Amino acid sequence: MEEKQSQIAIKVSDLAVYSDRHGLDFLVGQIISNSIKYSAVCNPLKLEVQAVRTGEHHILEIRDNGTGVRG
C-alpha cells in the first residue's frame, strides 16, 4: 500500500476548555479519522485545525479537502 502524503496545520492557542474529556477526544478523533479515510487517493489530505475566538465563545474549526460523505 502506498503511503499518502498529508499536510496538517494546527492553529490553536492556549485556551481552557471545559468538557467531557472522553467525549471530546472521541468526537475530534472520529472527525480526523474520517478525514483520513475519505481523502481521495489521488488528492493528498490537507487538514487544518483552528480555534477561533468570537466574543465570549471559542469555535473549533476542522477543515479538510476530502470529498465528504453523501447524505
C-alpha positions in Angstrom: 0.0 0.0 0.0 1.4 3.4 -1.0 1.6 5.9 1.9 -0.5 9.1 1.4 1.3 12.4 1.6 -0.6 14.7 4.1 -0.4 18.3 5.2 -1.7 19.1 8.7 -1.9 22.6 10.1 -2.8 23.2 13.8 -3.5 26.7 14.8 -4.7 26.5 18.4 -3.5 28.9 21.1 -3.6 28.1 24.8 -7.2 28.2 25.9 -9.2 26.5 28.6 -11.9 24.1 27.5 -14.5 22.7 30.0 -15.8 19.5 28.5 -16.2 15.8 29.0 -12.6 14.7 28.0 -13.5 11.3 26.7 -16.5 12.6 24.7 -14.4 15.4 23.1 -11.5 13.0 22.4 -13.9 10.6 20.7 -15.6 13.4 18.6 -12.4 15.0 17.4 -10.8 11.6 16.8 -13.7 10.5 14.6 -13.6 13.7 12.6 -9.9 13.3 11.9 -10.2 9.6 11.2 -13.0 10.2 8.7 -10.9 13.0 7.1 -8.1 10.5 6.5 -10.4 7.7 5.5 -12.4 9.7 2.9 -9.5 11.7 1.4 -9.1 10.9 -2.3 -6.3 8.5 -3.3 -5.0 10.9 -6.0 -5.5 14.0 -3.8 -3.3 14.1 -0.6 -5.1 15.0 2.6 -4.9 18.6 3.7 -6.2 19.1 7.3 -6.5 22.3 9.2 -7.5 22.5 12.9 -8.0 26.0 14.3 -9.6 27.6 17.4 -11.2 31.0 16.8 -12.5 33.3 19.5 -15.7 35.2 18.8 -16.6 37.4 21.8 -17.2 35.1 24.7 -17.1 31.9 22.7 -14.4 29.7 21.2 -15.1 27.8 18.0 -13.1 24.7 17.0 -12.9 24.5 13.2 -11.7 21.4 11.5 -11.4 21.6 7.7 -10.2 19.2 5.1 -10.2 18.8 1.3 -12.0 15.4 1.3 -14.9 14.5 -0.8 -17.3 14.5 2.1 -20.0 11.9 2.8 -23.1 11.9 0.7 -26.4 12.0 2.7 
